[in-house]
Amino acid sequence: MTPEAVIFRYLEAAHRQPVSVDAFVRVLSADADLLGRWLNLTHSPAEPDALLRAITALSQEEIVSLAQAQAWAVLPVAGSARLGLDQWQSVLRSAFLAEVLAEQLGVEDAVTVRWRVLLATSGVSLPQDPALVELAAFRGMRPELLRDASLLIRIFGVVDAFEVLDEYEAAQLAHSLLDIDAGQFPELVEWAGGRCTDLVKDLALAAEPDADWSNRLWVQQQVAMLTALLGMASDRQDLQTAHEFITRSLFRQVPLLLLESRPGHFQSVAHDDVDIHLDSASSLIAQALRSGDPVAVSDGADLSVGDRQLLRRMNGKDVECLPIGHGEDVSGALLMNSDDDVDYEFALTLYIQALGQRLARVGQGGEAQDRLRTYRSREEKRLRELVHEANNPLSVVQNYLHILQMRLQHDASAAEQLDMISTELSRATEIIQRARNLPPIGDDEGDAQVMLQEFDVNELARRVQELHLGYAADHDVDLDLVIRPGAIALKSDEQRLAQILNNLVRNAIEAASGESVTIGTDTGVFREGREGVEVYVTDTGPGLPRAVLERLADPKDSSKGGDHAGLGLHIVHRLVRELGGNIDVRTASGQGTSFSLFLPLG
């Protein structure tokens, strides 16, 4: 079973905000029980990249909650036998030996070999990892039966012999199964031991051999549960209330909480009548805030009056001033009455760390920003999934279109229509792809860059008409085309202009049921000294009411019913701005509506 020191470091990594997934997985990779539980939780094979991806996809809150649940699952139970740190380290060293052997044999992913051997040595099996299941199934086989087995099973056979028998027997087996010189084997064992020692040092597992890890785990869990109250605080007063509940529970007293009230000035949240100046030469509290180091403060005639007033507020004569944070990152301090009869040092350290993390989040925008980041992360994940799922049927349609194009290539009219459908499908795919990622906060554009290329505006107008003839017929609308003779060359973003026209034509057809709609183009148009091209969509429908005209470009609920989102004209206005153009509308009750788009030539 997992040693308490390992569980402590594991929880420490989980509670560090923001969670470093790499550091968290590094702790997991040292312990078979915790590693197996997380692989099972995420339904991942015993592969580092797979587990990293799975944990990265979780929110910070999910990682912390799951980590705590798994910690409770492996914490000591009365009467249970647990591995000592030496025994646990011996198992880890054997796993590193598997990694070293794999490297000697040119295995590309030797770390995955280490993970699987660590799990198999500890009796962990995962149905989603067939290679690991095989290790468990063929463990303990006679050496002569392993000669034609997979490389992973042969490596495990050598490591198992090293664990169960001795180094000499394992060296002979390494020679017969892996063709590794038996004389080189002790050196490989030494390398594995060095790597194991490095990981143990990196995780600070051997730094305090006399530590009472059981007590530390209990205090750590208690502090973690209580400091969850800090995350519920929305202002300074809420923070003070949470602080009082937490500290009464942990320390049976309420230390004075000092926070920065304005640059260079600190005040007690509960008593804001005393103002500690950060640059004060006489204040010991200011000294502690500047240095980031704890300072003992005792009442006396030579003490700053501000310091003495704060001591009076807490009925104290001898207190510890404990900064929250370090160096330039100090965000406040705790003033705590000294109590020689009780050792609060460890709980205080954890609580001050939690306060520092909470205040740092406030500095970055507070809990609202935390929730926004979580929301954005989930939305980006959801959008990526939607894009992935939408691309599947689009790809199928594109494939069948290609087949139809091959079969109907001799029918000029059909081939032209299929080309148009293929072009529109490609455009739909590009639009969906742009939805994968939310724009950064503060980015008002948040879309793909405008792609400038020369094209024929008349040809685009013809395609738009052709695409909407069936839709117009369904609405009993005559869809006409009035364009300038010849070609109209324009250097702009053809995809965006097509999106604009599709929105305008579709809206016009829906508004002019039983009437007519015209798509038109014109040249020789000047606006504010710039020459450009005019593209217009006119209908003979009922016209737009003034209430609609006043908020024409705003996203709104559609009055059309059905699946309409009411976003069409909002999108049109945004796209026109991106193209550097202008759009006008002319309308009159009972006389129809005309949208006129001006696009500059240069």
Stockholm file with secondary structure:
# STOCKHOLM 1.0

chainA/1-602         MTPEAVIFRYLEAAHRQPVSVDAFVRVLSADADLLGRWLNLTHSPAEPDALLRAITALSQEEIVSLAQAQAWAVLPVAGSARLGLDQWQSVLRSAFLAEVLAEQLGVEDAVTVRWRVLLATSGVSLPQDPALVELAAFRGMRPELLRDASLLIRIFGVVDAFEVLDEYEAAQLAHSLLDIDAGQFPELVEWAGGRCTDLVKDLALAAEPDADWSNRLWVQQQVAMLTALLGMASDRQDLQTAHEFITRSLFRQVPLLLLESRPGHFQSVAHDDVDIHLDSASSLIAQALRSGDPVAVSDGADLSVGDRQLLRRMNGKDVECLPIGHGEDVSGALLMNSDDDVDYEFALTLYIQALGQRLARVGQGGEAQDRLRTYRSREEKRLRELVHEANNPLSVVQNYLHILQMRLQHDASAAEQLDMISTELSRATEIIQRARNLPPIGDDEGDAQVMLQEFDVNELARRVQELHLGYAADHDVDLDLVIRPGAIALKSDEQRLAQILNNLVRNAIEAASGESVTIGTDTGVFREGREGVEVYVTDTGPGLPRAVLERLADPKDSSKGGDHAGLGLHIVHRLVRELGGNIDVRTASGQGTSFSLFLPLG
#=GR chainA/1-602 SS CCCHHHHHHHHHHHHSSSCCHHHHHHHHTTCHHHHHHHHHHHTCCSCHHHHHHHHHTSCHHHHHHHHHHHHHHHSCCTTCCCCCHHHHHHHHHHHHHHHHHHHHTTCSCHHHHHHHHHHHHTTCCCTTCHHHHHHHHTTTCCGGGSTTSCHHHHHHHHHHHHHHSCHHHHHHHHHHHHCCCGGGHHHHHHHHHHHHHHHHHHTTSSSCTTCCHHHHHHHHHHHHHHHGGGGGCCSHHHHHHHHHHHHHHHHSSCCEEEEEEETTEEEESSCTTCCEETTCSSCHHHHHHHHCSCEEEECCTTSCHHHHHHHHHTTCSEEEEEEESSGGGCCEEEEEECCTTSCCHHHHHHHHHHHHHHHHHHHTTHHHHHHHHHHHHHHHHHHHHHHHHHHHHHHHHHHHHHHHHHHTTTCHHHHHHHHHHHHHHHHHHHHHHHTSSCCCTTCSCCSCCCCCEEEEHHHHHHHHHHHHHHHHHHTTCEEEEECCSSCCEEEECHHHHHHHHHHHHHHHHHHTTTSEEEEEEEEEEEETTEEEEEEEEEECSSCCCHHHHHTTTSCCCCSSCTTCCSCHHHHHHHHHHHTTCEEEEEEETTTEEEEEEEEECC
#=GC SS_cons         CCCHHHHHHHHHHHHSSSCCHHHHHHHHTTCHHHHHHHHHHHTCCSCHHHHHHHHHTSCHHHHHHHHHHHHHHHSCCTTCCCCCHHHHHHHHHHHHHHHHHHHHTTCSCHHHHHHHHHHHHTTCCCTTCHHHHHHHHTTTCCGGGSTTSCHHHHHHHHHHHHHHSCHHHHHHHHHHHHCCCGGGHHHHHHHHHHHHHHHHHHTTSSSCTTCCHHHHHHHHHHHHHHHGGGGGCCSHHHHHHHHHHHHHHHHSSCCEEEEEEETTEEEESSCTTCCEETTCSSCHHHHHHHHCSCEEEECCTTSCHHHHHHHHHTTCSEEEEEEESSGGGCCEEEEEECCTTSCCHHHHHHHHHHHHHHHHHHHTTHHHHHHHHHHHHHHHHHHHHHHHHHHHHHHHHHHHHHHHHHHTTTCHHHHHHHHHHHHHHHHHHHHHHHTSSCCCTTCSCCSCCCCCEEEEHHHHHHHHHHHHHHHHHHTTCEEEEECCSSCCEEEECHHHHHHHHHHHHHHHHHHTTTSEEEEEEEEEEEETTEEEEEEEEEECSSCCCHHHHHTTTSCCCCSSCTTCCSCHHHHHHHHHHHTTCEEEEEEETTTEEEEEEEEECC
//
